[in-house]
């Protein structure tokens, strides 16, 4: 189609129902991994990416119920290995890496969507998690992260050649919630979906300030709790 021709002049009236943000929903769904208590998340859009994320959580062992835009997730017992056949379909599935590492002390996640380290800033995720004390290894196309002695707060600079990374900021912020001590993320992504994730985590009992700016401060806590979030 070369062009659209719109003939104006009529008075417009009416209303539509706007769904929640997909880009905010994906890391929030992944953030439910951080607690074994039930999380209720409302206004989750019914699109393929959120469906993939729900499938990943179910495959990890979470109890997931979905009805009319509301998702209830309980991650009482979960695996630390995300299924390759689901992860490879969606790049945003990399955001399960931070919460899995923080909750289980180990995370095995394949390179999603055929990404190559350095091609898009997956390396920034790994740099941030390494700064918190994670050991990073590669095996058969999988990223294997371990933190046998737990994660520890650190100052992390997520500046990259392509600018700040939203999912990298999400991953480090989620991991830092259960790390010992204080974490400071410099050159953080400031998009609204990062702030929405921080609000979700703070409602669970996290201590995050500065989300929505280039500098985020997280004070680690021992555990997070049930939450309802829209």
C-alpha positions as CSV (number, residue, x, y, z in Angstrom):
1,X,0.0,0.0,0.0
2,X,1.5,3.3,-1.1
3,X,-0.6,5.7,1.0
4,X,-3.7,6.1,3.2
5,X,-6.2,8.8,2.5
6,X,-8.2,10.0,5.5
7,X,-11.2,12.3,5.1
8,X,-11.6,14.1,8.4
9,X,-14.3,16.5,9.8
10,X,-16.5,14.1,11.7
11,X,-16.7,14.2,15.5
12,X,-15.2,11.0,17.0
13,X,-16.5,9.4,20.1
14,X,-16.1,6.1,21.9
15,X,-13.7,4.1,24.0
16,X,-11.4,1.1,23.7
17,X,-9.8,-1.2,26.2
18,X,-6.0,-0.9,26.2
19,X,-4.1,-4.1,27.2
20,X,-1.0,-4.1,29.4
21,X,2.5,-3.7,27.9
22,X,4.1,-6.9,26.5
23,X,7.6,-5.5,27.2
24,X,6.7,-4.9,30.8
25,X,4.8,-8.2,31.2
26,X,7.7,-10.5,30.2
27,X,10.3,-9.6,32.9
28,X,7.5,-9.3,35.5
29,X,6.3,-12.8,34.7
30,X,9.9,-14.0,35.0
31,X,10.3,-12.1,38.3
32,X,7.7,-14.4,39.9
33,X,10.6,-17.0,40.0
34,X,12.1,-15.0,42.9
35,X,9.5,-16.2,45.4
36,X,7.8,-19.5,46.2
37,X,4.7,-17.7,47.1
38,X,1.8,-16.9,44.7
39,X,2.1,-13.9,42.4
40,X,-1.0,-12.5,40.7
41,X,-0.3,-10.3,37.6
42,X,-3.2,-8.5,35.9
43,X,-3.6,-7.0,32.4
44,X,-1.1,-9.4,30.8
45,X,-1.6,-9.1,27.1
46,X,-2.6,-12.3,25.2
47,X,0.2,-12.4,22.6
48,X,2.6,-15.1,21.5
49,X,5.6,-13.8,23.6
50,X,3.7,-13.8,26.9
51,X,2.4,-17.3,26.0
52,X,5.9,-18.5,25.4
53,X,7.0,-17.0,28.8
54,X,4.1,-18.8,30.5
55,X,5.1,-22.0,28.8
56,X,8.7,-21.6,30.0
57,X,7.6,-21.0,33.6
58,X,5.4,-24.1,33.4
59,X,8.3,-26.1,32.0
60,X,10.5,-24.9,34.9
61,X,7.9,-26.4,37.3
62,X,5.8,-23.3,38.2
63,X,2.0,-23.7,38.8
64,X,0.5,-21.2,36.3
65,X,-3.2,-20.3,35.8
66,X,-4.3,-17.8,33.2
67,X,-7.8,-16.2,32.8
68,X,-8.9,-13.0,31.1
69,X,-5.6,-11.2,31.3
70,X,-4.8,-12.3,34.8
71,X,-2.0,-14.7,35.4
72,X,-1.4,-16.5,38.8
73,X,2.1,-18.0,39.2
74,X,3.4,-20.1,42.1
75,X,7.1,-21.1,41.8
76,X,7.3,-23.3,44.9
77,X,9.5,-25.9,43.3
78,X,11.3,-25.0,40.1
79,X,14.1,-26.4,38.0
80,X,17.3,-24.3,37.2
81,X,17.3,-25.3,33.5
82,X,15.2,-23.4,31.0
83,X,14.0,-25.6,28.1
84,X,15.9,-25.0,24.9
85,X,13.0,-25.6,22.6
86,X,11.0,-22.7,24.2
87,X,13.9,-20.3,24.9
88,X,15.2,-20.3,21.4
89,X,11.9,-18.9,20.1
90,X,12.0,-15.7,22.0
91,X,15.0,-13.5,22.8
92,X,13.2,-11.9,25.8
93,X,13.3,-15.3,27.5
94,X,16.9,-14.5,28.6
95,X,15.2,-12.5,31.4
96,X,14.6,-15.8,33.4
97,X,18.4,-16.0,33.8
98,X,18.8,-13.4,36.7
99,X,15.9,-14.6,38.9
100,X,16.8,-18.3,38.4
101,X,20.4,-17.6,39.4
102,X,19.3,-15.6,42.5
103,X,16.7,-18.2,43.6
104,X,18.6,-21.4,42.8
105,X,22.2,-20.4,42.7
106,X,22.4,-21.8,39.2
107,X,20.8,-21.1,35.8
108,X,21.1,-22.9,32.5
109,X,19.7,-20.9,29.6
110,X,20.3,-21.3,25.9
111,X,21.3,-18.4,23.7
112,X,17.8,-17.2,22.8
113,X,16.6,-16.5,19.2
114,X,19.9,-17.6,17.7
115,X,21.7,-14.6,19.3
116,X,25.5,-14.5,19.1
117,X,27.4,-13.1,22.1
118,X,28.4,-9.5,21.2
119,X,26.0,-9.3,18.3
120,X,23.3,-7.9,20.5
121,X,24.2,-7.0,24.1
122,X,23.7,-10.4,25.8
123,X,27.2,-9.9,26.9
124,X,26.1,-7.0,29.1
125,X,23.8,-9.4,31.0
126,X,26.7,-11.7,31.7
127,X,29.0,-8.8,32.7
128,X,26.5,-7.6,35.2
129,X,25.8,-11.1,36.7
130,X,29.6,-11.8,36.8
131,X,30.0,-8.6,38.8
132,X,27.6,-10.0,41.4
133,X,29.7,-13.1,41.7
134,X,28.3,-15.5,39.1
135,X,30.6,-17.9,37.2
136,X,29.8,-18.0,33.5
137,X,30.4,-21.1,31.3
138,X,29.3,-22.2,27.9
139,X,28.4,-25.7,26.9
140,X,26.6,-26.9,23.8
141,X,24.9,-23.6,23.0
142,X,23.9,-23.1,26.7
143,X,24.9,-20.4,29.1
144,X,25.6,-21.9,32.5
145,X,25.7,-19.5,35.5
146,X,26.6,-20.6,39.0
147,X,26.9,-18.8,42.3
148,X,27.7,-21.5,44.8
149,X,28.5,-19.0,47.6
150,X,25.5,-16.8,46.7
151,X,25.5,-13.4,45.0
152,X,27.0,-10.3,46.5
153,X,26.2,-6.7,45.8
154,X,28.5,-4.7,43.5
155,X,28.7,-1.6,41.3
156,X,27.8,-2.6,37.8
157,X,28.2,-0.5,34.6
158,X,25.9,-1.6,31.8
159,X,27.1,0.8,29.3
160,X,27.4,-0.8,25.9
161,X,28.1,0.1,22.3
162,X,24.4,-0.1,21.5
163,X,23.4,1.9,24.5
164,X,21.7,0.7,27.7
165,X,20.1,-2.7,27.7
166,X,16.6,-3.0,29.0
167,X,16.6,-6.8,29.6
168,X,20.2,-6.6,30.9
169,X,19.1,-4.0,33.5
170,X,16.1,-6.2,34.3
171,X,18.3,-9.3,34.8
172,X,20.8,-7.6,37.1
173,X,18.1,-5.8,39.1
174,X,16.2,-9.1,39.7
175,X,19.4,-11.0,40.7
176,X,20.5,-8.2,43.0
177,X,17.2,-8.3,44.9
178,X,18.4,-11.5,46.7
179,X,22.2,-10.6,46.7
180,X,24.0,-9.8,49.9
181,X,24.6,-6.1,50.3
182,X,24.1,-3.1,48.0
183,X,24.1,-3.1,44.2
184,X,24.4,0.0,42.1
185,X,23.6,-0.2,38.4
186,X,25.2,2.6,36.4
187,X,24.1,3.3,32.8
188,X,20.9,1.5,33.5
189,X,18.0,1.5,31.0
190,X,15.4,4.0,32.0
191,X,12.4,2.8,30.0
192,X,8.9,2.6,31.7
193,X,9.0,-1.2,31.7
194,X,12.1,-1.1,33.9
195,X,10.2,1.1,36.4
196,X,7.2,-1.2,36.2
197,X,9.4,-4.2,37.0
198,X,10.9,-2.3,40.0
199,X,7.4,-1.5,41.3
200,X,6.5,-5.2,41.1
201,X,9.7,-6.2,42.9
202,X,9.3,-3.6,45.6
203,X,5.8,-4.8,46.2
204,X,7.3,-8.2,46.8
205,X,9.6,-6.8,49.5
206,X,12.6,-5.7,47.4
207,X,14.4,-2.4,48.1
208,X,15.0,-0.7,44.8
209,X,15.3,3.1,44.2
210,X,16.2,5.1,41.1
211,X,14.4,2.9,38.6
212,X,13.4,5.0,35.6
213,X,16.8,6.8,35.8
214,X,20.3,5.8,34.6
215,X,21.3,4.9,38.2
216,X,19.5,2.2,40.1
217,X,20.3,1.2,43.7
218,X,19.2,-2.2,45.1
219,X,19.6,-3.2,48.7
220,X,19.6,-7.0,48.9
221,X,17.0,-8.8,51.0
222,X,16.9,-12.4,52.2
223,X,13.5,-13.3,50.6
224,X,10.6,-11.9,48.6
225,X,6.9,-12.6,49.1
226,X,3.5,-12.9,47.4
227,X,2.3,-10.0,45.4
228,X,-0.6,-8.7,43.3
229,X,0.4,-6.3,40.5
230,X,-1.4,-4.7,37.6
